[in-house]
Amino acid sequence: MQSVAQKVEHQLTDKGYVPVYTTRVIEQPWDSYTAEDHRTWATLFQRQRELLVGRAAQEFLDNQQRFGMSADAIPKFQDLNHVLRAATGWELIGVEGLLPELTFFEHLAARRFPVTWWIRKPGQLDYLSEPDLFHDLFGHVPLLLNPVFADYMQAYGAGGVKAAAIGPEALVNLTRLYWYTVEFGLINTDQGLRIYGAGIVSSKGESIYSLESAAPNRIGFDLERVMCTRYRIDTYQKTYFVIDSYEQLMEATRPDFTPLYARLAQLPSQAAGDVLASDRVFQRGSGEGWLNDGDV
């Protein structure tokens, strides 16, 4: 493990941001955080905690408290790991930025969750083009205390290693699954729809939009449907998929995906905003404000 941490960011070019990848695992340089870094964490933490009451899955909020996360200071990975290892056998590892896909999958398969050590600047509170410490730590880590979701994440990592060996089309299908569950998933609860996806809970705007806007579709989770559906990286999502439970996720993804990839290769992909006759529709979106191109 490397001890000197560097900050690896996307590069801004005339064609937009270009991803820059890193594979190093580092110790969290906690003593190097500035007062501004801690204030940024505090601002984001307080804002999202207040906003997510009644919007995020209650277990997500409860698990942040189990970890002892607060606005007081950026949490120390080593303190969180004491709780996490005892609960589900996972551990957090420090990384310098975005990881290559295969490296990311290998860490997940070994029950290691990569957390970017650095935090965004005050001028980036509402948007950052890449994951930072707040997105990773606030958004992703709490649900790793849930044994079923923790197993799902490990299974996803192992599946990613296998998909990388199968080919690029399989990776596209699997990336859509991660996007629409781990990053932008909703869950149906007795209290109504709630957020569990890290990309939503770490975003002020999308926390409101995903549940309260009339524009997006909200559709019941179906594995093949999700893996056929393109998504947005430049705007809020046109469609959110709704799981009934974390057990549903685990059971849907338990079988070997190899025959599934072969079947999906024969099917057309679906646009991000499509609603199909076979869908279980919680809400058919109005489509207000949607861009006509840009699905990936």
C-alpha positions as CSV (number, residue, x, y, z in Angstrom):
1,M,0.0,0.0,0.0
2,Q,1.3,3.4,-1.0
3,S,1.6,6.0,1.7
4,V,1.8,9.2,-0.3
5,A,-1.6,10.2,-1.7
6,Q,-2.1,12.1,-4.9
7,K,-5.3,13.6,-6.3
8,V,-6.1,12.1,-9.7
9,E,-8.9,14.0,-11.5
10,H,-10.6,14.0,-14.9
11,Q,-8.9,16.3,-17.4
12,L,-10.9,19.1,-19.0
13,T,-10.3,19.2,-22.8
14,D,-12.0,21.0,-25.7
15,K,-14.2,17.8,-26.0
16,G,-15.2,17.9,-22.3
17,Y,-13.9,15.9,-19.4
18,V,-11.7,12.9,-20.2
19,P,-11.5,10.2,-17.5
20,V,-8.1,9.6,-16.0
21,Y,-7.6,6.3,-14.2
22,T,-5.5,5.2,-11.3
23,T,-4.9,1.8,-9.6
24,R,-3.0,2.8,-6.5
25,V,-4.3,2.0,-3.0
26,I,-3.2,4.5,-0.4
27,E,-3.7,5.2,3.3
28,Q,-6.2,8.0,3.9
29,P,-4.1,11.1,4.5
30,W,-6.5,12.4,7.1
31,D,-4.0,14.8,8.7
32,S,-3.7,16.6,5.3
33,Y,-7.3,17.6,5.2
34,T,-7.7,21.4,5.5
35,A,-10.2,23.3,7.5
36,E,-11.9,24.1,4.1
37,D,-12.1,20.3,3.4
38,H,-13.8,19.7,6.7
39,R,-16.2,22.6,6.2
40,T,-17.1,21.3,2.7
41,W,-17.9,17.9,4.3
42,A,-20.0,19.6,7.0
43,T,-21.9,21.6,4.5
44,L,-22.7,18.7,2.3
45,F,-23.4,16.3,5.2
46,Q,-25.8,18.7,7.0
47,R,-27.6,19.6,3.8
48,Q,-28.2,16.0,2.6
49,R,-29.1,14.6,6.0
50,E,-31.9,17.2,6.4
51,L,-33.0,16.7,2.8
52,L,-33.1,12.9,2.9
53,V,-35.4,12.5,5.9
54,G,-38.5,11.0,4.4
55,R,-36.8,10.6,1.1
56,A,-33.9,8.1,1.6
57,A,-34.4,4.5,2.8
58,Q,-34.5,4.7,6.6
59,E,-31.9,2.0,6.8
60,F,-29.5,4.2,4.9
61,L,-29.9,7.0,7.4
62,D,-29.8,4.6,10.4
63,N,-26.6,3.1,9.1
64,Q,-24.8,6.4,8.8
65,Q,-25.5,6.8,12.5
66,R,-24.2,3.3,13.2
67,F,-21.0,4.4,11.6
68,G,-20.9,7.5,13.7
69,M,-20.8,9.7,10.6
70,S,-21.5,13.4,11.5
71,A,-20.8,16.9,10.2
72,D,-18.1,17.4,12.8
73,A,-15.2,16.2,10.5
74,I,-14.4,14.0,7.6
75,P,-14.6,10.4,8.9
76,K,-11.5,8.3,9.3
77,F,-11.6,5.2,7.1
78,Q,-10.0,3.2,9.9
79,D,-12.8,4.0,12.3
80,L,-15.4,3.1,9.8
81,N,-13.6,-0.2,9.1
82,H,-13.9,-1.3,12.7
83,V,-17.7,-1.2,12.3
84,L,-17.9,-2.5,8.8
85,R,-15.6,-5.5,9.2
86,A,-17.5,-6.6,12.2
87,A,-20.9,-6.2,10.4
88,T,-20.4,-7.7,7.0
89,G,-16.7,-8.4,6.5
90,W,-16.2,-5.4,4.1
91,E,-13.4,-2.8,4.4
92,L,-12.8,0.6,2.9
93,I,-9.6,1.2,0.9
94,G,-8.3,4.6,-0.1
95,V,-7.8,5.4,-3.8
96,E,-6.7,8.5,-5.7
97,G,-9.5,8.7,-8.2
98,L,-11.4,6.7,-10.8
99,L,-10.4,3.0,-11.1
100,P,-10.3,0.9,-14.3
101,E,-13.3,-1.4,-14.5
102,L,-11.5,-4.6,-13.9
103,T,-9.6,-3.2,-10.9
104,F,-12.8,-2.0,-9.4
105,F,-14.5,-5.3,-9.9
106,E,-11.6,-7.2,-8.3
107,H,-11.8,-5.0,-5.2
108,L,-15.6,-5.5,-4.9
109,A,-15.2,-9.3,-5.3
110,A,-12.8,-9.3,-2.4
111,R,-15.2,-7.2,-0.3
112,R,-13.1,-4.1,-0.5
113,F,-14.9,-0.8,-1.3
114,P,-12.7,1.9,-2.9
115,V,-13.2,5.4,-1.5
116,T,-11.6,8.4,-3.2
117,W,-9.6,10.2,-0.5
118,W,-10.1,13.8,-1.7
119,I,-13.2,16.0,-1.4
120,R,-14.6,18.5,-3.9
121,K,-14.0,22.2,-3.7
122,P,-16.6,24.6,-2.2
123,G,-17.5,25.8,-5.7
124,Q,-18.4,22.2,-6.7
125,L,-21.0,21.5,-4.0
126,D,-23.8,20.9,-6.5
127,Y,-22.0,19.0,-9.3
128,L,-18.7,17.2,-9.9
129,S,-18.0,15.1,-13.0
130,E,-16.4,12.3,-11.0
131,P,-16.7,10.5,-7.7
132,D,-15.1,12.2,-4.7
133,L,-14.9,11.3,-1.0
134,F,-18.4,12.7,-0.3
135,H,-20.1,10.7,-3.0
136,D,-18.2,7.5,-2.1
137,L,-18.4,7.8,1.7
138,F,-21.7,9.4,2.3
139,G,-23.5,7.8,-0.7
140,H,-22.2,4.2,-1.0
141,V,-20.8,3.1,2.3
142,P,-23.9,3.1,4.6
143,L,-25.7,0.2,2.8
144,L,-22.6,-2.0,3.1
145,L,-23.7,-2.6,6.6
146,N,-26.8,-4.4,5.2
147,P,-25.7,-8.1,4.9
148,V,-27.9,-8.7,1.8
149,F,-26.8,-5.6,0.0
150,A,-23.2,-6.3,1.0
151,D,-23.5,-9.7,-0.6
152,Y,-25.0,-8.2,-3.7
153,M,-22.0,-5.9,-4.1
154,Q,-19.6,-8.7,-3.8
155,A,-21.5,-10.8,-6.3
156,Y,-21.5,-7.8,-8.7
157,G,-17.8,-7.6,-8.4
158,A,-17.3,-11.2,-9.2
159,G,-19.7,-10.9,-12.1
160,G,-17.8,-8.0,-13.4
161,V,-14.5,-10.0,-13.4
162,K,-16.3,-12.6,-15.4
163,A,-18.0,-10.1,-17.8
164,A,-14.6,-8.5,-18.5
165,A,-13.4,-11.9,-19.8
166,I,-16.6,-12.4,-21.9
167,G,-16.3,-9.1,-23.8
168,P,-17.3,-5.4,-24.1
169,E,-21.0,-6.0,-24.7
170,A,-21.3,-8.0,-21.5
171,L,-19.6,-5.1,-19.6
172,V,-22.1,-2.6,-21.1
173,N,-25.0,-4.7,-19.8
174,L,-23.5,-5.1,-16.4
175,T,-22.7,-1.4,-16.1
176,R,-26.3,-0.6,-16.7
177,L,-27.3,-2.8,-13.8
178,Y,-24.9,-1.0,-11.5
179,W,-26.1,2.4,-12.7
180,Y,-29.7,1.7,-12.2
181,T,-29.4,0.0,-8.8
182,V,-26.3,1.0,-6.8
183,E,-26.1,4.5,-8.2
184,F,-29.6,5.5,-9.1
185,G,-32.0,3.0,-7.5
186,L,-35.2,3.5,-5.7
187,I,-36.9,1.0,-3.3
188,N,-40.6,0.5,-2.6
189,T,-41.3,0.6,1.1
190,D,-44.4,0.6,3.3
191,Q,-43.9,4.4,3.6
192,G,-43.7,4.8,-0.2
193,L,-40.8,5.1,-2.7
194,R,-37.5,5.8,-1.1
195,I,-33.9,6.4,-2.4
196,Y,-31.0,4.0,-1.9
197,G,-28.8,4.8,-4.9
198,A,-25.6,6.6,-4.0
199,G,-25.8,8.9,-7.0
200,I,-29.1,10.2,-5.8
201,V,-28.5,10.5,-2.1
202,S,-25.3,12.4,-2.6
203,S,-27.1,15.0,-4.9
204,K,-29.3,17.7,-3.6
205,G,-31.1,18.2,-6.9
206,E,-31.6,14.6,-7.8
207,S,-32.8,13.7,-4.3
208,I,-35.8,15.9,-4.9
209,Y,-36.2,15.2,-8.7
210,S,-36.1,11.4,-8.5
211,L,-39.1,11.2,-6.1
212,E,-41.1,14.4,-6.7
213,S,-40.7,15.5,-10.3
214,A,-43.4,14.5,-12.8
215,A,-40.8,14.2,-15.6
216,P,-39.1,10.8,-15.1
217,N,-40.5,7.3,-15.4
218,R,-40.5,5.1,-12.2
219,I,-40.6,1.5,-13.3
220,G,-40.5,-1.8,-11.3
221,F,-37.1,-3.6,-11.4
222,D,-36.7,-6.3,-14.0
223,L,-33.2,-7.6,-14.5
224,E,-33.2,-8.0,-18.3
225,R,-35.1,-4.7,-18.8
226,V,-32.5,-2.9,-16.7
227,M,-29.6,-4.4,-18.5
228,C,-31.1,-3.4,-21.9
229,T,-31.7,0.2,-21.0
230,R,-29.4,3.1,-21.8
231,Y,-28.9,5.9,-19.3
232,R,-27.8,9.5,-18.9
233,I,-24.5,10.8,-17.5
234,D,-25.1,14.4,-18.2
235,T,-28.6,15.1,-16.7
236,Y,-30.9,13.7,-14.1
237,Q,-32.2,10.2,-15.1
238,K,-35.2,9.8,-17.5
239,T,-36.1,6.5,-15.7
240,Y,-35.6,5.2,-12.2
241,F,-36.1,1.5,-11.5
242,V,-37.7,0.5,-8.3
243,I,-36.8,-2.6,-6.3
244,D,-39.1,-4.2,-3.8
245,S,-36.3,-5.3,-1.5
246,Y,-32.5,-5.9,-1.4
247,E,-33.3,-9.6,-1.4
248,Q,-35.0,-9.2,-4.8
249,L,-31.8,-7.7,-6.1
250,M,-29.7,-10.6,-4.7
251,E,-32.0,-13.3,-6.0
252,A,-32.3,-11.7,-9.5
253,T,-28.5,-11.6,-9.9
254,R,-27.7,-15.0,-8.3
255,P,-27.8,-17.1,-11.5
256,D,-24.9,-17.3,-13.9
257,F,-25.1,-14.3,-16.3
258,T,-23.4,-16.1,-19.3
259,P,-26.5,-17.3,-21.0
260,L,-28.2,-13.9,-20.2
261,Y,-25.5,-12.0,-22.0
262,A,-26.0,-14.2,-25.1
263,R,-29.8,-13.5,-24.9
264,L,-29.3,-9.8,-24.5
265,A,-27.0,-9.6,-27.5
266,Q,-30.0,-10.5,-29.6
267,L,-32.2,-7.8,-28.2
268,P,-32.3,-4.1,-29.1
269,S,-31.3,-1.7,-26.4
270,Q,-34.0,0.6,-25.0
271,A,-33.7,4.4,-24.9
272,A,-33.4,5.8,-21.4
273,G,-37.0,7.2,-21.4
274,D,-38.8,4.2,-23.0
275,V,-41.8,2.7,-21.3
276,L,-42.7,-0.8,-22.5
277,A,-46.0,-2.6,-22.4
278,S,-44.5,-5.2,-20.1
279,D,-43.3,-2.6,-17.5
280,R,-44.7,-2.4,-14.0
281,V,-45.2,1.4,-14.0
282,F,-45.2,3.4,-10.8
283,Q,-45.3,6.6,-12.8
284,R,-45.1,7.3,-16.5
285,G,-43.0,10.4,-16.8
286,S,-44.1,13.6,-18.6
287,G,-40.7,13.8,-20.2
288,E,-40.6,17.6,-19.5
289,G,-37.1,18.9,-20.1
290,W,-35.7,15.7,-21.6
291,L,-32.9,16.0,-24.2
292,N,-33.5,13.9,-27.3
293,D,-30.0,12.6,-27.6
294,G,-27.1,11.7,-25.3
295,D,-28.2,8.3,-24.0
296,V,-25.2,6.0,-23.4
